[in-house]
């Protein structure tokens, strides 16, 4: 029986990893504070604060076939590698394509230049990419070719609290027969991976002991196709009001994420490759990606559970903001 240790496991991706690992018959333990949720049935929760000196005391005397770490904090990753590197057959570090220094090249692969590594132990929102670079360097220094560096892109599906993908099927569903504002940017790239597909590949990488860096991404599609699919899934029958990117920028609407933003939309030409990197290496190593429609339906189901009309969002426009923009455009 495989013994799998997940550093985390009570939040979104970590929880999906734990669920899938248990379902395939692994003996699974999750080391976490346990404040963001419960571990799945059949999984052992080991409560620990990863910033504490004795964080790994309850797992450091055991051997693990796979250790999976989802942290973005170099200090946490460093202490984990120091405590557990000799007890792990293989390590999977969940990184991000935010590690790359340049997002202007379409189709870039894992050889692209990286940001400079963060020198401190704690990354914030502004230094997220640099923090992940530092985490990668720590893993390679301590584990060599016994680590998979899984550079993920945008993740979607049930459980996504970022609003970056679920916003669209939720917005179309809430609007019903009312108008919805969208950017006139059909040719922009859109790239989403289902959380279940990402988790499945991370476990596969640990099982196969794949070394090195992999872009683990969804299929590249056009933003126009993604928004049309969101409209179909949401059952929207009202007008779609298309406005130029330049006008949205003039109105102070932000790209991609954050308050008063348009999710998935990135008008900056220096970011044209952000959602269009190649995942050919991961696909060749067994990455299987489900149709985007299934990811969209799962995202909408979660949006309905949270409440389509909720006003607190991490990305997107509020209904009032959208009405104001529609009125200004008219």
ZAMARGU-4260 file (C-alpha; in steps of 0.2 Angstrom, whole numbers, plus 5000, padded with zeros to 4 digits):
<rodrens>
0) 5000/5000/5000 | 5007/5017/4995 | 5009/5029/5010 | 5005/5047/5004 | 5008/5062/5015
5) 4999/5079/5010 | 5006/5095/5018 | 4989/5103/5018 | 4974/5093/5013 | 4959/5102/5021
10) 4957/5116/5008 | 4952/5115/4989 | 4966/5106/4979 | 4974/5098/4995 | 4957/5091/4999
15) 4954/5084/4981 | 4972/5076/4982 | 4967/5068/4998 | 4951/5061/4992 | 4958/5054/4976
20) 4973/5046/4985 | 4961/5038/4998 | 4950/5032/4984 | 4964/5023/4975 | 4969/5014/4991
25) 4983/5024/4998 | 4986/5026/5016 | 4984/5045/5017 | 4989/5057/5030 | 4986/5076/5029
30) 4997/5088/5040 | 4988/5104/5042 | 4980/5116/5055 | 4963/5109/5050 | 4955/5126/5050
35) 4949/5127/5032 | 4939/5111/5033 | 4939/5093/5036 | 4949/5079/5028 | 4940/5066/5017
40) 4934/5050/5025 | 4947/5037/5027 | 4961/5051/5028 | 4971/5054/5044 | 4972/5072/5050
45) 4988/5077/5059 | 4986/5094/5066 | 5001/5105/5065 | 5006/5123/5062 | 5020/5123/5048
50) 5028/5138/5055 | 5031/5130/5072 | 5048/5122/5076 | 5041/5105/5079 | 5028/5105/5065
55) 5034/5088/5058 | 5037/5079/5074 | 5023/5067/5071 | 5028/5062/5053 | 5047/5063/5053
60) 5049/5046/5059 | 5039/5038/5046 | 5043/5033/5028 | 5032/5040/5014 | 5031/5035/4996
65) 5025/5052/4991 | 5025/5069/4999 | 5014/5082/4991 | 5017/5101/4996 | 5005/5115/4991
70) 5013/5129/5001 | 5019/5146/4994 | 5030/5150/5008 | 5048/5147/5006 | 5051/5145/5025
75) 5038/5131/5026 | 5045/5122/5011 | 5062/5123/5018 | 5058/5116/5035 | 5048/5102/5027
80) 5062/5097/5015 | 5074/5097/5030 | 5063/5086/5041 | 5056/5074/5028 | 5068/5073/5013
85) 5077/5057/5019 | 5060/5049/5023 | 5052/5052/5006 | 5054/5041/4990 | 5047/5055/4980
90) 5041/5073/4982 | 5028/5083/4972 | 5029/5102/4974 | 5013/5111/4967 | 5021/5127/4960
95) 5013/5139/4947 | 5016/5147/4930 | 5018/5163/4940 | 5036/5158/4942 | 5040/5164/4924
100) 5048/5181/4921 | 5040/5183/4904 | 5022/5180/4899 | 5023/5188/4881 | 5028/5172/4872
105) 5014/5161/4865 | 5018/5142/4868 | 5032/5144/4880 | 5038/5128/4888 | 5047/5124/4905
110) 5063/5131/4899 | 5057/5149/4900 | 5066/5161/4911 | 5061/5162/4929 | 5058/5177/4941
115) 5072/5180/4954 | 5069/5169/4969 | 5062/5177/4985 | 5076/5179/4998 | 5064/5179/5013
120) 5054/5166/5021 | 5037/5173/5018 | 5028/5178/5001 | 5014/5190/5000 | 5002/5193/4985
125) 5015/5204/4977 | 5029/5192/4978 | 5019/5176/4975 | 5029/5171/4959 | 5046/5175/4967
130) 5041/5165/4982 | 5036/5149/4972 | 5053/5151/4963 | 5062/5150/4980 | 5051/5135/4985
135) 5056/5126/4969 | 5075/5130/4972 | 5073/5123/4990 | 5065/5107/4984 | 5078/5104/4970
140) 5093/5108/4982 | 5086/5095/4995 | 5079/5082/4984 | 5088/5083/4967 | 5078/5073/4954
145) 5066/5065/4967 | 5055/5080/4965 | 5041/5085/4953 | 5039/5104/4950 | 5021/5105/4945
150) 5018/5122/4938 | 4999/5125/4937 | 4989/5138/4929 | 4971/5143/4932 | 4961/5130/4941
155) 4942/5128/4939 | 4928/5116/4945 | 4918/5113/4960 | 4926/5122/4976 | 4934/5136/4967
160) 4934/5151/4978 | 4944/5163/4967 | 4929/5168/4956 | 4941/5169/4941 | 4932/5155/4931
165) 4915/5152/4940 | 4911/5170/4938 | 4906/5168/4920 | 4893/5153/4921 | 4887/5161/4937
170) 4884/5178/4930 | 4875/5171/4914 | 4864/5160/4925 | 4860/5175/4937 | 4856/5187/4922
175) 4844/5174/4914 | 4836/5185/4901 | 4844/5201/4906 | 4860/5209/4897 | 4877/5203/4901
180) 4893/5214/4898 | 4908/5205/4890 | 4924/5210/4883 | 4925/5211/4864 | 4941/5200/4864
185) 4936/5183/4857 | 4954/5179/4851 | 4962/5181/4868 | 4968/5164/4875 | 4959/5155/4889
190) 4967/5140/4898 | 4958/5131/4913 | 4962/5114/4921 | 4949/5105/4931 | 4955/5103/4949
195) 4951/5084/4948 | 4963/5082/4933 | 4977/5092/4941 | 4975/5082/4957 | 4975/5065/4947
200) 4991/5070/4938 | 5000/5076/4954 | 4997/5058/4961 | 5002/5050/4945 | 5018/5060/4945
205) 5022/5054/4963 | 5018/5036/4958 | 5029/5037/4942 | 5042/5047/4951 | 5044/5060/4938
210) 5058/5072/4940 | 5059/5090/4935 | 5047/5104/4930 | 5031/5102/4921 | 5017/5115/4915
215) 5001/5106/4921 | 4988/5116/4912 | 4971/5115/4904 | 4969/5115/4885 | 4971/5132/4876
220) 4955/5139/4870 | 4949/5156/4864 | 4940/5167/4876 | 4926/5170/4865 | 4922/5151/4864
225) 4924/5150/4883 | 4911/5164/4886 | 4899/5156/4874 | 4901/5140/4883 | 4898/5149/4899
230) 4882/5157/4892 | 4875/5140/4886 | 4879/5131/4903 | 4871/5146/4912 | 4855/5145/4901
235) 4856/5164/4897 | 4844/5170/4884 | 4847/5189/4886 | 4858/5201/4876 | 4877/5199/4876
240) 4884/5217/4876 | 4901/5217/4869 | 4913/5232/4873 | 4931/5235/4867 | 4945/5232/4879
245) 4951/5250/4878 | 4934/5256/4884 | 4934/5244/4899 | 4951/5251/4903 | 4945/5269/4902
250) 4931/5264/4914 | 4944/5258/4927 | 4939/5240/4925 | 4954/5229/4930 | 4959/5213/4921
255) 4958/5195/4927 | 4955/5196/4946 | 4951/5207/4960 | 4937/5219/4963 | 4929/5228/4949
260) 4937/5216/4936 | 4933/5206/4921 | 4939/5188/4925 | 4949/5179/4911 | 4952/5195/4902
265) 4970/5201/4900 | 4972/5215/4887 | 4990/5219/4891 | 5000/5213/4875 | 5015/5209/4887
270) 5004/5195/4894 | 4997/5187/4878 | 5006/5171/4882 | 5000/5170/4900 | 4985/5158/4896
275) 4994/5150/4881 | 5009/5140/4888 | 5012/5123/4882 | 5008/5108/4893 | 5014/5095/4880
280) 5027/5088/4892 | 5014/5084/4906 | 5002/5077/4893 | 5015/5066/4886 | 5018/5060/4905
285) 5000/5056/4907 | 4990/5072/4910 | 4972/5069/4905 | 4960/5084/4903 | 4941/5083/4903
290) 4931/5094/4891 | 4929/5112/4897 | 4910/5110/4897 | 4912/5098/4912 | 4923/5110/4921
295) 4910/5124/4918 | 4896/5114/4924 | 4905/5110/4940 | 4910/5128/4943 | 4891/5133/4940
300) 4886/5120/4953 | 4898/5128/4966 | 4892/5145/4961 | 4874/5140/4965 | 4879/5133/4981
305) 4888/5149/4986 | 4873/5160/4980 | 4873/5167/4963 | 4868/5184/4969 | 4881/5186/4983
310) 4890/5203/4983 | 4906/5197/4991 | 4918/5191/4977 | 4936/5190/4974 | 4935/5194/4956
315) 4922/5201/4944 | 4909/5215/4943 | 4895/5216/4955 | 4878/5217/4947 | 4877/5236/4951
320) 4894/5239/4943 | 4889/5230/4928 | 4872/5240/4927 | 4882/5256/4928 | 4894/5251/4914
325) 4880/5245/4903 | 4871/5262/4906 | 4888/5271/4902 | 4890/5261/4886 | 4872/5264/4880
</rodrens>
